[in-house]
Amino acid sequence: MTLPPDALDALLEAMLAAQLALRDALHALGLTGEAAGQPAWPFAHRLAAEMLAIDGGHARRVALTLGCVLLALVLALAALAWRARRARWGLSAAALALVLLAPWPSPQLLLAPAVPTSLHRSPTDFAAAGIVRGQAVYAAHCVRCHGADARGEGPDAARLPMWPPMLTGGLLWKRLEGELFWRIRHGMHGRAGLQTMPGFGPGQLGDAEIWQVLDYLQAHAAGRMLRESGAWERPVRMPSAALRCRHGGLRDARSLQGQRLQVVLTAPGAALPPEDPRMVGVVVGSASAAPECEAADAHLLPALALLLGVDAAAAPGHTLLVDRTGWLRARAQPGQGGWSEDDLICRSAPGASTPPRAPADGQGLDALLRRMDADAVRLVRGGFPH
């Protein structure tokens, strides 16, 4: 028997929230310092989420143990408040029995090695400018080992004790971003202690540059997934960028969260699609008429091109749909006549089948928008929902 998906998600969220609360409380009390501008995780291990989604029995044991411990705490507090000595002893014994008889999971499955930045969150907000800057940093410091395509086959890779990992698939989502940050800053070592990747100290890369490299690698990996499989197998956010809007003036794309967006990468001489009350229109590029919103950040086009897996010169003509929570969900390619559910390329269940393409009319778009709203997605990093 495994936990229902909603119960598993609640367990994972509670585990992450508890660790963050502990970290922040220790920092507020002055018992821990900071690492890279955020409160540091002070322990050598953290709770591991990766196995909970794979091993249903392990997830059930963790949930039952957590329930036993919480009930034991309630009984212990009641024992402290109870005046009758016999009742206090009884409550204390029951609390101890719950702790001793709980189905404690294996520590090897429950705990994972941790570093001071394990629970760090990227402060970049996945900004378009940061993605583009990260591309330049990668070209200057990483490409000789990891390769221009991030497949680990750069000109210096063969001289390393171990070939660099491929950074073009799901690896970037399987690791906590704070731990990826630590590996870039301090390097990596094999089991024998031999350095397999050099670190980049503050004199070589600033904290912001490391976060920007990670943003670029995520964008590059997402684009490669889309190019090779026709789908974003992991959720990808609409990059943050400045927009100039008809109502509201200059604002950030994040301020439109709660509304659907239709992001049009305009091709020279192409007419804009008609405005649709179901979505906010965002134009990236030149427009013959004043749009609802237009990009005021020149970095947005190359950032979106990376996510599409195409060169910046080939990006105009594409249209993207963004859901109400800010995730990129659907793509129309240049010359495409209309929308259908087939264009939903980021789904909660990657690879799920969709009905045959609908006619190129408003009904296809209606079905696509309904599917977007009903099929919510969310990001999972290192097993934890974000």
C-alpha positions as CSV (number, residue, x, y, z in Angstrom):
1,M,0.0,0.0,0.0
2,T,1.4,3.4,-1.0
3,L,0.5,6.9,0.0
4,P,-2.0,8.7,-2.3
5,P,-0.3,11.4,-4.4
6,D,-1.9,14.2,-2.4
7,A,-0.8,12.7,0.9
8,L,2.8,12.1,-0.5
9,D,3.0,15.8,-1.7
10,A,1.8,17.0,1.7
11,L,4.4,14.8,3.4
12,L,7.2,16.2,1.2
13,E,6.1,19.8,1.6
14,A,6.0,19.3,5.4
15,M,9.5,17.8,5.4
16,L,10.9,20.7,3.4
17,A,9.1,23.3,5.5
18,A,10.3,21.8,8.7
19,Q,13.9,21.9,7.6
20,L,13.6,25.5,6.4
21,A,12.0,26.5,9.6
22,L,14.7,24.8,11.7
23,R,17.5,26.4,9.6
24,D,15.9,29.9,9.8
25,A,15.2,29.6,13.6
26,L,18.8,28.6,14.3
27,H,20.0,31.5,12.2
28,A,17.7,34.0,13.9
29,L,19.0,32.8,17.3
30,G,22.6,33.5,16.2
31,L,23.5,29.8,16.4
32,T,24.5,29.5,12.7
33,G,26.0,31.8,10.1
34,E,25.4,32.4,6.4
35,A,26.7,30.9,3.2
36,A,26.4,32.7,-0.1
37,G,24.1,35.3,1.5
38,Q,21.5,32.9,2.9
39,P,21.2,31.1,6.2
40,A,23.5,28.1,6.2
41,W,22.3,24.5,6.9
42,P,24.4,23.5,9.9
43,F,24.1,19.7,9.8
44,A,26.0,17.0,7.8
45,H,22.8,15.4,6.7
46,R,19.3,16.5,5.6
47,L,16.0,14.7,5.1
48,A,16.0,12.9,1.7
49,A,13.0,13.0,-0.5
50,E,14.2,11.1,-3.5
51,M,13.3,7.7,-2.3
52,L,9.8,8.7,-1.0
53,A,8.4,8.9,-4.5
54,I,10.1,5.7,-5.6
55,D,9.5,3.4,-2.6
56,G,5.9,3.4,-1.5
57,G,6.7,1.3,1.6
58,H,9.4,3.8,2.7
59,A,7.0,6.7,2.3
60,R,4.3,4.9,4.3
61,R,6.8,4.2,7.1
62,V,7.9,7.8,7.2
63,A,4.3,9.1,7.4
64,L,3.4,6.6,10.2
65,T,6.6,7.4,12.1
66,L,5.9,11.2,11.8
67,G,2.3,10.6,13.0
68,C,3.6,8.6,16.0
69,V,6.1,11.2,17.0
70,L,3.6,14.1,16.7
71,L,1.1,12.1,18.8
72,A,3.8,11.3,21.4
73,L,4.6,15.0,21.6
74,V,0.9,15.8,22.3
75,L,0.8,13.1,25.0
76,A,4.0,14.4,26.5
77,L,2.7,18.0,26.7
78,A,-0.5,16.7,28.2
79,A,1.5,14.8,30.8
80,L,3.3,18.0,31.8
81,A,0.0,19.8,32.2
82,W,-1.8,17.0,34.1
83,R,-1.9,17.3,37.8
84,A,-2.7,13.7,38.8
85,R,0.5,11.8,39.1
86,R,-0.9,8.5,38.0
87,A,-2.3,10.1,34.8
88,R,1.0,11.8,34.1
89,W,2.8,8.5,34.3
90,G,0.3,6.8,32.1
91,L,0.5,9.6,29.4
92,S,4.3,9.6,29.6
93,A,4.4,5.8,29.2
94,A,2.1,6.0,26.2
95,A,4.3,8.7,24.6
96,L,7.4,6.6,25.1
97,A,5.7,3.5,23.7
98,L,4.6,5.4,20.5
99,V,8.2,6.5,19.9
100,L,9.7,3.1,20.6
101,L,7.1,1.2,18.5
102,A,7.0,3.6,15.6
103,P,8.1,1.9,12.3
104,W,11.2,4.0,12.0
105,P,12.6,4.0,8.4
106,S,16.2,3.1,7.5
107,P,18.5,6.1,8.1
108,Q,20.2,5.3,4.8
109,L,16.9,6.0,3.1
110,L,15.7,8.9,5.3
111,L,18.9,11.0,5.3
112,A,21.2,12.3,2.6
113,P,24.5,14.1,2.8
114,A,24.1,17.8,3.1
115,V,26.2,21.0,2.6
116,P,25.7,24.5,4.0
117,T,23.9,25.6,0.9
118,S,21.7,22.5,0.5
119,L,18.4,24.4,1.2
120,H,19.3,27.6,-0.7
121,R,17.0,29.0,-3.3
122,S,18.2,30.8,-6.3
123,P,17.7,34.6,-5.9
124,T,17.7,35.2,-9.7
125,D,14.0,34.7,-10.3
126,F,15.0,32.9,-13.6
127,A,15.5,36.4,-15.1
128,A,16.1,36.6,-18.9
129,A,19.1,38.8,-18.4
130,G,20.6,36.3,-16.0
131,I,20.1,33.4,-18.4
132,V,22.0,35.3,-21.1
133,R,24.7,36.3,-18.7
134,G,25.0,32.7,-17.5
135,Q,25.5,31.6,-21.1
136,A,28.5,33.9,-21.4
137,V,29.9,32.7,-18.0
138,Y,29.5,29.1,-19.1
139,A,31.4,29.8,-22.4
140,A,34.2,31.5,-20.5
141,H,34.7,29.0,-17.6
142,C,32.9,25.7,-18.3
143,V,32.8,24.9,-22.0
144,R,36.3,23.4,-22.2
145,C,35.3,20.5,-19.9
146,H,31.5,20.3,-20.3
147,G,31.4,21.1,-24.0
148,A,29.5,23.7,-26.0
149,D,26.5,21.4,-25.9
150,A,26.9,20.6,-22.2
151,R,27.2,16.9,-23.0
152,G,30.4,16.5,-21.1
153,E,32.7,16.2,-24.1
154,G,34.7,19.4,-24.1
155,P,38.3,19.5,-25.4
156,D,39.7,19.1,-21.8
157,A,37.3,16.4,-20.7
158,A,39.5,13.5,-21.5
159,R,42.2,14.7,-19.2
160,L,40.0,14.7,-16.1
161,P,39.9,11.7,-13.8
162,M,36.2,11.2,-14.6
163,W,34.2,12.4,-17.6
164,P,31.9,15.3,-16.8
165,P,28.2,14.5,-16.5
166,M,25.7,15.3,-19.2
167,L,23.9,18.5,-18.3
168,T,21.3,18.2,-21.0
169,G,18.6,16.0,-19.3
170,G,16.9,15.8,-16.0
171,L,20.0,15.9,-13.8
172,L,19.5,19.6,-13.1
173,W,16.1,19.0,-11.7
174,K,17.0,15.8,-9.7
175,R,19.4,17.8,-7.6
176,L,18.6,20.6,-5.1
177,E,19.8,23.9,-6.6
178,G,21.7,24.8,-3.5
179,E,23.8,21.6,-3.8
180,L,24.5,22.3,-7.5
181,F,25.7,25.8,-6.4
182,W,28.0,24.2,-3.8
183,R,29.5,21.8,-6.4
184,I,30.4,24.7,-8.7
185,R,31.8,26.8,-5.9
186,H,33.8,24.0,-4.2
187,G,34.3,21.4,-6.9
188,M,33.7,17.6,-6.7
189,H,35.7,14.7,-5.5
190,G,35.5,11.0,-6.3
191,R,35.2,8.2,-3.7
192,A,39.0,8.0,-3.4
193,G,39.2,11.7,-2.7
194,L,40.6,12.6,-6.1
195,Q,39.2,15.9,-7.5
196,T,37.0,15.2,-10.5
197,M,35.8,18.8,-11.0
198,P,37.7,22.0,-9.9
199,G,35.8,24.6,-7.8
200,F,35.5,28.2,-8.7
201,G,36.3,30.4,-5.7
202,P,34.9,34.0,-5.2
203,G,37.9,35.4,-7.1
204,Q,36.8,33.5,-10.2
205,L,33.0,33.6,-10.0
206,G,30.7,35.6,-7.9
207,D,27.6,34.1,-6.2
208,A,25.3,35.8,-8.8
209,E,27.4,34.3,-11.7
210,I,27.0,30.8,-10.3
211,W,23.2,31.2,-10.0
212,Q,23.1,32.6,-13.5
213,V,25.1,29.6,-14.9
214,L,22.6,27.3,-13.3
215,D,19.7,29.3,-14.9
216,Y,21.4,29.1,-18.3
217,L,22.0,25.3,-18.0
218,Q,18.3,24.8,-17.1
219,A,17.2,26.8,-20.1
220,H,19.6,25.0,-22.4
221,A,18.5,21.6,-21.1
222,A,14.9,22.5,-21.5
223,G,15.5,23.5,-25.1
224,R,17.3,20.3,-25.8
225,M,14.5,18.3,-24.4
226,L,12.0,20.1,-26.5
227,R,14.1,19.7,-29.6
228,E,14.7,16.0,-29.1
229,S,11.4,14.8,-27.6
230,G,8.9,17.5,-28.6
231,A,8.1,18.2,-25.0
232,W,9.3,20.0,-21.8
233,E,9.6,17.0,-19.6
234,R,10.2,19.3,-16.6
235,P,8.2,22.4,-15.8
236,V,9.9,25.6,-17.0
237,R,9.0,29.1,-15.9
238,M,8.4,32.1,-18.1
239,P,11.7,34.1,-17.7
240,S,11.3,37.2,-15.6
241,A,11.8,40.4,-17.8
242,A,10.7,44.0,-18.0
243,L,7.5,44.6,-20.0
244,R,6.0,47.8,-21.2
245,C,2.2,47.5,-21.0
246,R,-0.7,49.6,-22.3
247,H,-2.2,49.6,-18.8
248,G,0.3,49.8,-16.0
249,G,3.4,51.1,-17.8
250,L,6.7,49.4,-17.1
251,R,6.3,46.2,-15.1
252,D,7.9,42.8,-14.6
253,A,6.4,39.7,-16.3
254,R,6.0,38.2,-12.8
255,S,3.4,40.8,-12.0
256,L,1.1,39.3,-14.5
257,Q,1.0,36.0,-12.7
258,G,-2.7,34.9,-12.2
259,Q,-3.4,35.6,-15.8
260,R,-2.7,33.5,-18.9
261,L,-0.1,35.0,-21.3
262,Q,0.2,34.6,-25.1
263,V,3.8,35.4,-25.9
264,V,4.3,36.2,-29.5
265,L,7.8,36.3,-30.9
266,T,7.2,38.4,-33.9
267,A,8.6,37.7,-37.3
268,P,9.4,40.7,-39.6
269,G,6.3,41.9,-41.5
270,A,4.0,39.4,-39.7
271,A,0.7,40.6,-38.3
272,L,-0.1,40.2,-34.7
273,P,-2.8,37.8,-33.7
274,P,-6.0,39.4,-32.6
275,E,-6.2,40.3,-28.9
276,D,-8.0,37.6,-26.8
277,P,-9.7,38.5,-23.6
278,R,-8.8,35.1,-22.1
279,M,-5.1,36.0,-22.2
280,V,-2.7,39.0,-21.9
281,G,-0.8,39.4,-25.2
282,V,3.0,39.9,-24.8
283,V,5.0,40.8,-27.9
284,V,8.7,40.0,-28.1
285,G,10.1,41.9,-31.1
286,S,8.9,44.7,-33.3
287,A,5.1,45.2,-33.8
288,S,3.2,47.1,-36.4
289,A,0.5,48.1,-33.8
290,A,0.7,48.9,-30.1
291,P,0.3,45.5,-28.2
292,E,-1.1,45.0,-24.8
293,C,2.4,44.4,-23.5
294,E,5.8,44.3,-25.2
295,A,9.2,43.2,-24.1
296,A,11.3,46.1,-22.8
297,D,14.3,43.8,-22.1
298,A,16.4,42.8,-25.1
299,H,17.5,39.6,-23.3
300,L,14.0,38.0,-23.4
301,L,14.3,36.9,-27.1
302,P,17.6,35.0,-26.7
303,A,16.4,33.5,-23.4
304,L,13.2,32.2,-25.0
305,A,15.2,30.9,-28.0
306,L,17.2,28.8,-25.6
307,L,14.1,27.4,-24.0
308,L,12.7,26.6,-27.5
309,G,16.0,24.9,-28.5
310,V,16.6,27.1,-31.5
311,D,18.9,29.9,-32.5
312,A,17.8,33.4,-31.7
313,A,17.5,34.1,-35.4
314,A,15.0,31.2,-35.7
315,A,12.9,32.1,-32.7
316,P,10.6,34.8,-34.4
317,G,7.4,33.2,-35.6
318,H,6.9,31.1,-32.5
319,T,4.1,31.7,-30.0
320,L,4.0,30.4,-26.4
321,L,1.2,30.1,-23.9
322,V,1.9,30.7,-20.2
323,D,-0.5,29.4,-17.6
324,R,-1.9,31.4,-14.6
325,T,0.9,30.2,-12.3
326,G,3.7,31.3,-14.7
327,W,4.7,28.0,-16.3
328,L,5.4,27.8,-20.0
329,R,2.9,25.2,-21.3
330,A,2.2,25.3,-25.0
331,R,4.0,26.2,-28.3
332,A,2.9,27.1,-31.8
333,Q,5.6,26.9,-34.4
334,P,6.1,29.3,-37.3
335,G,3.4,28.9,-40.0
336,Q,1.1,26.9,-37.8
337,G,-2.5,27.5,-38.6
338,G,-4.1,27.2,-35.2
339,W,-4.0,25.6,-31.7
340,S,-5.0,22.2,-30.4
341,E,-4.3,20.1,-27.4
342,D,-1.3,18.6,-29.2
343,D,0.5,21.9,-28.6
344,L,0.5,21.3,-24.9
345,I,4.2,20.4,-24.5
346,C,4.4,20.7,-20.7
347,R,2.1,18.3,-18.9
348,S,1.7,16.9,-15.4
349,A,2.3,13.5,-16.8
350,P,5.0,13.7,-19.5
351,G,4.3,11.6,-22.6
352,A,0.5,11.4,-21.9
353,S,-1.4,11.1,-25.1
354,T,-3.7,13.9,-26.4
355,P,-6.6,13.7,-28.8
356,P,-6.0,14.2,-32.5
357,R,-5.4,17.8,-33.7
358,A,-8.5,19.9,-33.7
359,P,-9.4,22.2,-36.6
360,A,-7.5,25.4,-36.8
361,D,-10.2,27.5,-35.1
362,G,-11.2,28.9,-31.8
363,Q,-12.4,25.5,-30.6
364,G,-8.9,24.1,-30.6
365,L,-7.7,27.0,-28.4
366,D,-10.7,26.6,-26.1
367,A,-9.8,22.9,-25.5
368,L,-6.1,23.8,-25.0
369,L,-6.8,26.4,-22.4
370,R,-9.2,24.1,-20.5
371,R,-6.5,21.4,-20.5
372,M,-3.9,23.9,-19.3
373,D,-6.2,25.0,-16.4
374,A,-7.1,21.4,-15.5
375,D,-3.7,19.8,-15.8
376,A,-1.7,21.8,-13.3
377,V,2.1,21.3,-13.1
378,R,4.7,22.2,-10.5
379,L,8.4,21.9,-10.1
380,V,10.1,19.2,-8.2
381,R,13.8,19.5,-7.3
382,G,15.7,16.8,-5.4
383,G,12.3,15.1,-4.8
384,F,10.9,18.2,-3.0
385,P,8.0,20.1,-4.5
386,H,8.8,23.8,-5.1
